[in-house]
Amino acid sequence: MSFKAITERVVAWRRYRAAVRELAQLSDRDLHDLGISRYDIESVARDSGKL
C-alpha cells in the first residue's frame, strides 16, 4: 500500500470520527428531525463519505 493510500485512509477515518462525534452530540429530538436514530449514527457517518 502506498503512502498516499495510507494518508487518504487516515484522513477518511478522521472525517468519519468527526462526523460520529458531531452527530452523537445532538439531542434525540434533533436527530429525529434529521431522520436519524442514535443507532444509525455510525452508518450515516460511514455513508456520508461516499456522497
C-alpha positions in Angstrom: 0.0 0.0 0.0 1.4 3.4 -1.0 2.0 6.2 1.4 -0.7 8.3 -0.5 -3.3 5.5 0.0 -2.5 5.2 3.7 -2.7 9.0 4.1 -6.1 9.0 2.3 -7.4 6.3 4.6 -6.3 8.2 7.7 -7.9 11.4 6.5 -11.2 9.5 5.7 -11.1 7.8 9.2 -10.6 11.2 10.9 -13.6 12.6 8.9 -15.7 9.6 9.9 -14.8 10.0 13.6 -15.5 13.8 13.5 -19.0 13.1 11.9 -19.8 10.4 14.5 -18.7 12.8 17.3 -20.7 15.7 15.9 -23.9 13.6 15.4 -23.5 12.0 18.9 -23.6 15.4 20.5 -27.1 16.2 19.0 -30.2 15.6 21.1 -32.6 12.8 20.3 -35.0 15.4 19.1 -32.5 17.0 16.7 -31.6 13.5 15.4 -35.2 12.7 14.9 -35.7 15.9 12.9 -32.9 14.8 10.6 -34.5 11.4 10.3 -31.6 9.7 12.1 -31.8 7.4 15.1 -28.9 7.2 17.6 -28.4 3.6 16.5 -27.8 4.8 12.9 -25.1 7.4 13.6 -22.2 5.3 12.7 -23.8 4.1 9.5 -24.8 7.6 8.4 -21.3 8.9 9.1 -19.8 6.0 7.1 -22.1 6.5 4.2 -21.7 10.3 4.2 -18.1 9.9 2.8 -19.5 8.2 -0.3 -21.5 11.2 -1.4 
